[in-house]
């Protein structure tokens, strides 16, 4: 199978990549590493997961990066356009709760985290911390991270207009770093020493890939292609990311979690 996907030094036309801003930094590093032994031209445009898939359906890109599964509306649109989309599971991003470094709490049970965001736990003392009010930070509903958090932790309507709302991972991290009683959540790839990651049910997920199956807050990262128009250059690059040791290493170095599993219905009969 792999022999059929190998190409020469020059893989022809540029491979156009569009989609997730979450995946974009990794993709830039991956294309650079890939071209250490090849000479493939890449065009990377980070417009968001939804727009990337829409671009693929319209034939404007070869690979769509997505940090969420394709929507039913997009499936219907692709079918109407007679486009056969195929997903590759690239790996996983994990979302971690964070607090100020001075906070004495280092671990929180998932059920207690739910209660904090549901507004039924108000003080840090309820989870082993100081007797102070918890300053809860949430994301705006334009965020994919928000979507995953409120799917797994608490429905979005529970926290509407109740907590401090920030627009991005970096703004959540900045706020928590400056407020000693704050709690927030970010993609693990944004972690830095200015905040403290809370382990969840004792799982230090960022330190051990083997615990991924036990961790509550993870989301798949997908690469979507049009299987009826899957160019040789795109094929070879996707295989580098999915099953090549160097591709998997790059993914983990970027802070994501590798998975050697292809999406369940994936076929390798590409043209």
C-alpha positions in Angstrom: 0.0 0.0 0.0 2.7 2.5 1.0 4.8 1.7 -2.0 1.9 2.8 -4.2 1.9 6.2 -2.4 5.6 7.0 -2.7 6.5 9.8 -5.0 9.7 11.3 -6.4 11.5 14.3 -5.1 9.1 16.7 -6.7 5.4 15.9 -6.0 3.9 18.1 -8.6 1.2 20.8 -8.0 1.0 22.6 -4.7 -1.0 20.9 -2.0 -3.6 23.4 -0.7 -4.5 23.1 3.0 -7.2 25.1 4.7 -9.1 25.0 8.0 -8.5 24.8 11.8 -6.4 27.5 13.5 -5.7 25.0 16.2 -3.9 22.7 13.8 -2.2 25.4 11.7 1.0 25.8 13.8 1.6 22.1 13.7 0.9 21.9 10.0 3.5 24.6 9.3 6.1 22.7 11.2 5.1 19.4 9.6 5.3 20.7 6.0 8.8 22.1 6.7 10.0 18.8 8.2 8.4 16.9 5.3 10.2 18.9 2.8 13.6 18.1 4.3 13.5 15.1 2.0 11.0 16.3 -0.7 10.2 19.3 -2.7 6.4 19.7 -2.4 4.8 23.1 -2.5 2.2 23.8 0.2 -0.3 26.6 0.7 -1.7 26.8 4.2 -4.7 29.0 5.0 -6.2 28.9 8.5 -9.8 30.1 8.3 -11.3 27.8 10.9 -12.5 24.2 10.8 -15.9 24.9 9.3 -14.6 27.2 6.6 -11.9 24.6 5.8 -14.4 21.9 5.1 -16.5 24.2 3.1 -13.5 25.1 1.0 -12.8 21.4 0.4 -16.4 20.8 -0.7 -16.1 23.7 -3.1 -12.8 22.3 -4.5 -10.7 25.2 -3.3 -8.3 23.1 -1.2 -6.9 19.5 -1.1 -6.9 18.9 2.6 -9.2 20.4 5.3 -7.9 20.7 8.8 -10.7 20.3 11.4 -10.8 20.2 15.2 -14.4 19.0 15.1 -16.4 16.4 13.2 -18.1 17.5 10.1 -21.6 18.9 10.6 -24.8 17.2 9.2 -25.3 20.4 7.1 -21.9 20.0 5.5 -22.5 16.3 4.9 -25.7 17.3 3.0 -23.9 20.0 1.1 -21.1 17.6 0.1 -23.7 15.1 -1.1 -25.5 17.7 -3.1 -22.2 18.7 -4.8 -21.4 15.0 -5.3 -18.3 15.3 -3.2 -17.1 12.2 -1.4 -15.4 13.3 1.8 -13.0 11.1 3.7 -11.7 11.8 7.2 -8.3 10.8 8.6 -7.9 10.9 12.4 -4.7 12.9 12.9 -4.7 12.8 16.7 -6.2 14.4 19.7 -6.1 17.8 21.4 -6.9 17.8 25.2 -8.4 20.6 27.2 -7.1 21.1 30.7 -8.4 23.1 33.7 -6.0 25.7 34.9 -5.5 27.8 38.1 -3.1 30.4 39.4 0.2 28.9 40.4 -0.3 29.9 44.1 -3.5 27.9 44.3 -3.1 25.0 46.8 -5.5 22.8 44.7 -3.6 20.6 42.3 -6.2 18.0 41.4 -10.0 18.1 41.0 -12.5 15.3 40.5 -14.4 15.6 37.3 -17.8 15.7 39.1 -16.5 18.6 41.3 -15.4 20.4 38.1 -18.9 20.0 36.7 -20.3 21.5 39.9 -18.0 24.5 39.7 -19.1 25.3 36.2 -22.7 24.6 37.0 -22.5 27.2 39.8 -23.3 24.8 42.7 -19.8 25.0 44.1 -18.7 28.5 44.9 -15.7 28.3 47.2 -12.3 26.8 46.8 -12.6 25.2 50.2 -15.2 22.8 48.8 -12.4 21.1 46.7 -9.6 21.3 49.3 -8.5 24.9 48.8 -8.7 28.2 50.6 -12.0 29.6 51.8 -12.3 32.1 49.0 -14.8 32.6 46.2 -14.0 30.8 42.9 -13.5 33.2 40.0 -14.8 31.1 37.1 -13.6 31.9 33.6 -15.4 30.7 30.5 -14.9 31.0 26.7 -17.2 32.7 24.2 -19.6 30.5 22.2 -17.6 31.2 19.0 -14.9 28.9 20.3 -14.4 25.2 19.4 -12.8 24.7 22.8 -16.0 26.1 24.4 -18.1 23.7 22.4 -16.1 20.6 23.6 -16.1 21.9 27.2 -19.9 22.5 27.3 -20.6 19.2 25.7 -18.6 17.3 28.3 -18.8 19.4 31.4 -21.9 21.5 31.6 -24.6 22.7 29.2 -23.8 26.2 27.9 -27.1 27.7 29.1 -26.1 27.0 32.7 -23.2 29.5 32.7 -24.6 32.1 30.3 -24.0 35.7 31.6 -22.6 34.3 34.9 -18.8 34.0 34.6 -15.9 36.0 33.2 -15.9 35.3 29.5 -12.7 35.5 27.5 -12.2 35.2 23.7 -9.2 32.9 23.3 -7.0 30.4 25.0 -4.3 33.0 25.5 -6.7 35.5 27.0 -8.0 32.8 29.5 -4.4 32.0 30.4 -3.5 35.7 30.9 -6.5 36.2 33.1 -5.9 33.2 35.3 -2.2 34.1 35.6 -3.3 37.5 37.1 -6.1 36.4 39.4 -5.3 34.1 42.3 -8.8 32.7 42.7 -9.5 32.1 39.1 -10.2 28.8 37.2 -10.3 28.4 33.5 -9.7 25.9 30.7 -7.4 25.9 27.7 -6.0 23.6 25.0 -3.0 21.9 26.5 -0.7 23.2 23.7 -1.0 26.7 25.2 0.2 25.7 28.7 3.1 27.7 30.2 4.6 28.3 33.7 2.4 31.3 34.3 -0.5 29.0 35.2 -0.9 25.6 36.9 -2.6 22.7 35.2 -5.1 20.9 37.4 -4.9 17.1 37.1 -8.4 15.6 36.6 -9.3 12.6 38.7 -5.6 12.2 39.3 -4.7 12.0 35.6 -1.7 14.1 34.6 -2.7 13.8 30.9 0.0 16.1 29.5 2.7 13.8 31.0 1.4 10.4 29.8 -0.1 9.6 26.4 -1.2 6.2 27.6 -3.8 7.8 29.8 -5.6 9.4 26.9 -8.5 6.8 26.8 -9.2 7.6 30.5 -9.2 11.4 30.1 -12.6 13.2 29.9 -11.7 16.3 27.9 -10.3 15.4 24.5 -11.3 16.2 21.0 -10.3 14.6 17.7 -8.3 16.4 15.1 -9.2 15.4 11.6 -7.8 15.9 8.1 -10.6 15.7 5.5 -10.0 15.0 1.8 -12.1 14.5 -1.3 -11.5 10.8 -2.1 -12.5 11.4 -5.7 -9.9 14.1 -6.1 -7.1 13.0 -3.8 -3.8 14.1 -5.5 -0.7 12.0 -5.2 1.1 14.9 -3.4 -1.7 15.1 -0.8 -1.8 11.3 -0.4 1.9 11.0 0.4 1.8 14.0 2.8 -1.2 12.6 4.7 0.4 9.2 5.1 3.5 11.0 6.4 1.4 12.6 9.1 -0.8 9.5 9.9 1.6 6.6 10.0 5.2 7.8 9.7 7.2 7.9 13.0 8.5 11.4 12.3 5.0 12.7 11.6 3.8 11.2 14.9 6.8 12.7 16.7 6.1 16.1 15.3 2.5 15.9 16.5 3.5 15.1 20.1 6.2 17.8 20.1 3.5 20.3 19.2 1.6 19.2 22.4 -1.0 17.0 20.7 -1.7 13.3 21.3 -0.9 10.9 18.6 -3.3 8.2 17.5 -2.5 5.4 15.0 -6.2 4.8 14.3 -7.7 5.9 11.1 -11.3 7.0 11.1 -13.6 3.9 11.3 -15.0 4.0 7.8 -11.7 5.1 6.1 -10.7 3.2 3.0 -7.3 3.5 1.4 -8.5 3.0 -2.2 -7.5 6.5 -3.3 -6.9 7.6 -6.8 
